[in-house]
Amino acid sequence: MTVDELYSLPDDGQTYELQAGLLLAEPLPGTRHGLVLSGIVAALDEFVRERGLGVVLTGDTGFVLARSPDTVRGPDVAFVRRARFDPVGAVAAAFPGPPDLAVEVLSPSDRPGDVHAKIADYLAAGTRLVWVVDPVAREVSVYPPLLSPRRLGPADTLEGDEVLPGFSMRVEEMVRT
């Protein structure tokens, strides 16, 4: 399946992604997921807007990570730098390229292999930072390109590294429900 075919599917209430041209369906996440997600979005959006850094996108916004076969992923939260977003703008379909930051909040239906495949797709496409938030374990795994992931617990502070310099948020604030 291609990006164009993905975006021509009827709305049936499912969330879809493409991995190497194969259609993947995900069930809607639960309430805990939404609560954690809203706190992350609020903190990131405030930080990014105040500094005019770019845009924070939610709602499983699609990003084209590869072509022929097409891979489209929709992170729970994404950040795209202004210099990359402005030339493209708010297109009706998937953003043509990776986010600078991808945030995935784990749901009970997420399988470890599927999550690792998403992380690999983001990083291979050029995403500069991936955060995987686990509300049950109350931790965040940080994946920078070419480095081993770091696991942060509730007492630790998550930072934006080179992608969002100066951003910080305590993990316990991120995972509170």
N, C-alpha and C positions, 0 to 999 in steps of 0.2 A: 504494500500500500504506500502511496505517496502522501506528502503533506497536503496537497490539494484534495485528495480523496478523503483524508482524515477530516478536513474542515468542511466537507460536504455531507458528512454523516448527519442523520436526523438527531435531534436532542432527545435522548431516551433516559436522561437522569444519571447515566454512568459517566465516569471520568475515563478518558482514553489517552493513551500515549502510543508512540511508535518506537519500536526498537528494531533497527535494521530492516524496516519495511513490514514488520509484524505488528498487528494491532494488539495492544494490551489493555485490558479493562480493570478498573479498580473500584471496589465498593466505596460508597461515601463514608468518610471518617466519622467518628463519634464526637460527643460533646467535649470530652477532655481535650481532644485534638484541637477543636475550635477555640477553647479557652486559652490554651498554650499559644496557638497561632496568633490570636488577637493581641496578646501581650508583646510578642516578638515584632509584629507589624507596627504596633504603636511606637515602640522604642526606636526601631530602625527608621520609620518614616519621619519621625520628629528630628532625628539626628541628620538625616539626608536633606530634608527640606530646609532646615535652619542654615545649612552650609551650601546649599545649591549644588550638591554633588551629582545628582542624577535622579533616578526614579526607583521606587520600591513597588514591586508588582506582586499581586496575590491572585487567588482564585485559580490556581493551577495554570497560569499563563504559559502557553506553549513556547518553547525555544527550539529552533532547528539546530541540532547538534551535528548532524551528518547528512549527506546526500548520496543517493544512488548506491545502496538503499537508504531511504530516509529514516532518520531517528529524530523524534520530537519528544521532549520531556517537559513536564510541567511541575516545577518545584512548588512546594507550599508557599514559599516566599522567595523572591529574587530581587537582586539589586543590579542595575545597569548604570554605569557611569554616563554622565551627561554627554561626553564627547562621542560615545558610541550610540546613545539613544537618539539624540537630536537629529542626526542625518536620516534616521529611519522613521522616527516618530511612532505614534500609536497605530500600527497597522492592524487591520481587521483579523488577520490570521496570526500564525506564529511569528515571533521575533526571529529575524534571520541571523542567528548566531547564538552563542552561549551567554548566560548571565555572568556577571563578574563574581557574584555571590549567589549560591543556591542553598536554600535552607529546606531540609526535609524534617518534618515532625512525624515520628513513628506512630503508627496506628496498630491496633491488635491484629489486623489482617496482613500487615507487612511481614514478608519472609526475608530472612537475612540475605539470601542469594539475590533476591530482587533489589534490595536496598543497595547492595554492593555493585550490582550492574548499573544502577542509576549513578552512583558516585563515579564509577569508571567512565560512564558516558560523559558526564559533566567535565571531568578533568581532562579526558582525551580531546574534548572539543575546545578547551581553553579556559574553562571556568577557573578563576584564580583562587577560590576558597569555597569549601562546602562545609556546612554545619549540619550534623544529624542530631536532632534533639530527641531524647528518649524520656518521655514524661514518667513512665513507670519506674525506670531505674534512677530517675532524677539526675541525668548526666547528658553532656553534649560531647560528641566526637567531632573533632576539627580536622579537616582534610585539606592541607595545602598541597599544591602540585609538587611532585617529586620528593616529598618528605613523608615520613611515617605519620599516621594520624596521632593526635593527642586526645586523651579522654579527660574531661573535666567533670568534677563532682559538684554537688550543691554549694560547697563553700568556695569554689573557684570563681574567677572572673573571666568571662569570655571577652576577647578583644577582636577588633576588626582588622588587625594586622595591617598590611599594606593596602588592602582593598578599601577599608574604611578607617583610616588612621584617626585615633582618638576615640573611637566608639568602644564602649565597654558596658557590660551588663553582667550582674551576678547570675550564675547558673540557677540558683534557688529562685530568683525572680522569674526566670524563663519557664521553669517547670512547675510553678505553683498553679494549682487548680482549685 
